[in-house]
Amino acid sequence: MKALTHTDICTVLFISPKHMFNQNTACSFLLGLKEPVSHAVGSLAGSVVLPCHFSKLMFSTSTPHTWTDDEQLRIKWTKLEAEGEKVVLVSQAGVVKIGSAFLNRVVVKKRPLSDGDASLTMLGLRASDAGLYRCEVMLGMEDAQDTVRLNVTGVVFHYRSNVSRYSMDFLEAVAACQQAGANIATPEQLTAAFEDGLDQCDAGWLLDQTVRYPITRPRPGCAGDLLSRPGVRTYGTRPLTEKYDVYCFVDKLHGEVFYPPSIGEKLTLQQAREECEKHDSVLASPGHLFAAWRAGLNRCDYGWLSDGSVRYPITVPKPQCGGGLLGVRTLYKYENLTGFPEPSERHGAFCFKGRTEFIQSSWDVKSTSVCLIYTGDGNICL
């Protein structure tokens, strides 16, 4: 694009389709957003920066300003939803107003004009934060705006062994998540999932060796330490030998989960493995299926998974598919929601094709610490 001269700018200014200024107006600033970044990606409970960079050209005017630039610069971030706009943050002259859904989770620079940076930093990401955002930069009568689409990856899920409820000590819980194609969740990830509506009346291990469970609908038997209030209940830090369930976390899906169209008659567990091999794939893990569900997979057919469990993902609510509830539905062997189906039972299959991540754990008896080793992410030791 050809660079504009001082004369070009002050003759005619097109800041946005609804604003045009000529030389007789206060021709003091030109705000123009640089090339837009259409996508931003963050992980559940993590942080992300929604970019909004603008350029400023200063030139002389016949009428000097009596205010400082940063005092007059107004930044407004909104989330664009089907039912209308939701205010995220408005900042001007050192005064910042934040929408209720984003309190204590968003921030912009104090002096954005010096860097030409009105980017929004968002903390404690939730799945519900995903969507389209608009940044508006205003200075006097001039303005500019751009949009950024945010994608939030990752999902927390409750996991129970095939044996019974509350049958895993801490190390067994870590291993169970890894075998399920996931990692043991952090307290922050569980809290973010709770904020998005996760309700599970089952105590489970977390990475910091605490035991917690999320309750959005307080009810008898699920009161915990919060009694009748919604929230994440905690048992605090527990001895590693105590036995509970576990909360696992899986981030991006590095591949594809699919229900083979070639399946006619239902399959045993072994037949399901063989069917996936015919498609140059493997039987999907629970982690694969939960990640695919988060990405939009919808299939109202029970299918075998690699751990011997049988589940199906629902993103479109239907009465005949999980009672109209969204999520990954699990078929248990017993009425008390324990046990996996017998391998000889017949169901469909969910296959996975793509790159799998290498995850291993090690236990150092001498130092009494557990190390989780993730390819590319370094080690986490407790």
N, C-alpha and C positions, 0 to 999 in steps of 0.2 A: 504494500500500500504506500502511495506517495506521501512523503512527510509534508504537513501543512506549514506554511509560513505564518509569521505573526499577522500579516495583513489578511491572509486567507481566513484565519480563525476569527478575527474580529469583524470580518465582513458578514459572514453567515455561519452560525453554529447550529449543527444538528446534534443535540445530545440524546434525544430519544424521539420517536415519532410524534409525541404529543407536545414537544417543546422546541421552539425555534427562536433564536435570539439574533439581533443585529448589532451594529456598532454602537447604537444609542443605549443599549442595555448595559447592565453591569457586567462587562466582559472581563471577568477576573479569573475564572477557573474553567478548565475543561476537564470533566471527569469522564473517562472512557474505560470500561472494563476490558482487560486484556482477553486473549482467546480463552473461551470458557473451558473448564474441566468438567466434562459431562457426568463423570462418575466418581464417587468416593466409596471406599469399602472399609468397614471396621468389623471387629469381632465382638461378640457378646461380652458385655462387662468391660470392654476395652475402651480406647479413645480413638477419635478420628478428627481430622481437620477438613472442614468443608471450605474449599478455596474460594476466595473472592478478592482478586487483585485489581487495582485500578491505577491509571496513570493521571498525573496532574501537570498541566502546563500553566505556568504563571506568567502574566504579562501586565503591563501598566494600564491604569484606567484614569479617567479624568476625575473620578470621585474616589478618594482613598477610603479604605475600610476602617471601621472603628472597632472591629471585633477580631479576635484571633481565629485562625483557620480551624484548629481542632475543636474550638468551642462551637462552631457553626456546623461542622460536619455531622451528619446524622446517618447512622447505620441501622438498618432494620432487616432482621431475618424472620421469615415466616415459613411455615410448612403448608404446602398446598395439598388439601385433601378434598375428597368428593363433596363433603358437606360444607366446604368453605376454607378460608385461611385460618391457620392457628398461629398466633404470635409466639415466636421463640425468644427473640431478644430485640430490644430497641435501646440504642446508646447515643447520647448526645450530651456534650458539655460535662462529661464526667458522671452523668446520671445514667444508670443502667436499669432497665425494667425487663424482667424475665417472666415468660409464661409459666403458669403453675406446673405444667407437665415437664418443664425443663429446669426447675429450681435447683441450684447448686450443681448443675451439670453442664452449663455452657458459659463461654467467656470469649470476648474479643480483646484486641490490644487496646491499651489505654490511649495511645497516641497513634492511631492508624494512618494519619495523613503523611507523617514523615516517611513511612515505609510503603505507602500505597497499598496497605494490606488490611482488608476488612474481613478476613477469614474468621470462621467460627470454629472454635475448638469445643468438641462435645465429649463428655466423660460418661463413664458408667452406661455404655450403650445397651439399649434394649432392642429386642426384635421389632417392637412397635415403632421405633425411631426410623425405620426404613421408609423411604419415600422421597418425594420431590420437595426441595427447599429453594426459596428465592432470597437473594441478597439484593438489597437496595441501598445505594450510596447517594446521599443528597447533600448539596451544598448551595444554599440560597434557593434560587429558582431552578437550578440545574440538577439533573439526576441521571443515574444509570443503574441498570439492574442485570442480573444473570441468574440462571437456575443451576442447581446441582442435584443429581440423584444419588441418594445414599442407600447402599446395600449393607445390611447387617448379617453376618454369617454366624453360624454356631447355634447349637441347641443343647440344653441340659435334659437328661432323661434318667428316671429311676430305674435301677437294675437290681434284680433279685436272682439268686442262684437257682439252679434246677432242683436243689435239695429241699429247701424250705425257707420261710421268712426268717430273717435275722440269723444267718448261718455263716457270715464272713467276718473274720478279723480284719485288721487294717491292710495287711499285706495281701490277703486273699481278695479284698475289695479292689486294691490297685490292679492286681492281676486280672480280675474279672472284667474291669473296664477295658483293659488292653486287649483281652481276648474278644471283647465285644466290638473291637475296632474303634475305641475311644480312649480318653484319658479320664482319670478321676477329676471331678469338678472342684473348683475353688469356691469359697464362701461368696465371693463377689459374683461369680457366674450363677450360683443358685439364687442369690438375691435378685439379680436381673431377671431371671426366669420367673421368680415370684411376682415381680412388678408387672410382668406380662400375663399373669394369670395362672401360673403353675400351682396346683393344689394337690398335695400328695401326703397322706397321713401315714407315712412310713419313714422311720428314722434311718438315715444313711450316712456313711462315712464321707468326709470331704478331704481335700489335699492337706489341709493344716491339722489333720488328726482330730478335728471336732466332728460331732455327730449332730445333724440338723434335719429339719424337714419343713417345707413351705405350706402354709395354710391360708387360703384366701377366704374360705367359708368356715369360720370357727364352729365346732360342733362337739358334742360329748365324745370323749376318748381321744380328741386331737387338740386339747387345750395347751399342753406343754407349759412353758414358762410365761406365755403371753395371755393365758386364760381366754377371755372372750374376744380378744383383739386379733385382727388379721396380722400376719407376719411370718418370718422364718423362725421357727422354734429351735432352740439349741440345748443340747446336753452338755455343752462345753467340751474341753479337751478330754478324751477318754483314753484309758490304757489300750495299747495296741492289740491286746488279746481279746478284748470284748467283741461281741459279734452283733453285727447289724446288716442292713442292706447297704447300697452305695448309690451315689449320684454321679453319673458320668457326663462327660462333655465331649462333643465332636464338633469340629469346625467345618471347613469347606469340604465338599465332596470332590475328590480328585478322580473323576471317572463318571460312569453312568450306572444307575440301578434300573433294572427293567424286569418285567414279568414276561417270560418268553411266550410269544404268540403261538408257538408250536404245541403248547401244553393243551392236551385234550382231556384225557382222563387224569385224575389226581395222582400224585406221586408219593412214594415213601421218601424218607430222608435221603437214603442212598440214591434212589432214582432222581431225586431233585439235584443232587450233586452232579450226577452224570448228565442230566439235561443241561445244566449250566455249562459243562465242559464242551458240549456240542456247539455252543455259541461262543467258544473261546473266552469263557469267563469263569468265575467261581461263584459259589453260593455267597450272597451278600451277608455282611455282618449286621447286627443290630445298629451299630454306629452308622454304617452305610445307609440303612433304611431311614433312620432318624434324620440324617443330613439331607437325603433325597426328599423326605417329607417337608423339611424346612424350605427346600428349593421348589416345592410345588407338586411333588408326586402324589397322585390320587389313584388308589386302586382298591376296590371293595372286594378283595379276594384274599383269604388267608394264604400265606406262603411260608415255606420253610426258610430259615436263616442258618448261618454257619454254626451257631452255638446250639442248634437243636430246638430253638424256640420257633413259634409260629405266630406271625404278626401281619398286619396290613396297615397302610397309611391312608388317612382321610384328610383332605384339604377342602373338600366341598361337602358340607353337612347334609346327611340324608338319614331319615329315621331308621332305615334298614341297615345302615352301616355305622355301627357304634352308637346307636341311639341319638343320632344327630349331633354328636360331639366331634370336634376336631382333634386330631392327634394320631398316634400310632397305637392301634388296638392290639392287645396280646391275648392269645388263647392259652389259658391255663388248664392244667390237668384236673385240679381239684376246685371245689366251690369256694374254698378259702383263698383263692388266687395264688396258689403255689403249684410248683411242678410244671415241667414241659410235657407236651404230648409224647406218646410212645413213638419211637422211630418208625414203627411199622404202620402208623396211621397215614392216611393219604390226604395231602393238601397240594396247593400250588407251590410255586418257588419264586423267590426274588434273586436275580443274579446281579453280579457286579463285574463291570469291565473297565479297567483303567489302572492307574498307578496307585499302589498301596504304600502307606508310610511305614517305615521300620520303627518299631517302638519296643524297647526292652526295659526290664527293671532289674536292679541288683540290690541285694541286702547284705550290708556289712555288719556282721554280728558283733565284731569288736567295738565299733563305734556306735552301734545301735542306731543306724540311720538308713533310710531308704532313698535310693537314687532313681529318678525317672530320667531316662535318656531318650531324647527325641532328635531325630535327624534334622539338622539345620537349626535347632532351637537351643542347643546347649543342654546342660544337665540341671535338674532340680533335685537337691538333696535335703532331706529332713533330719 
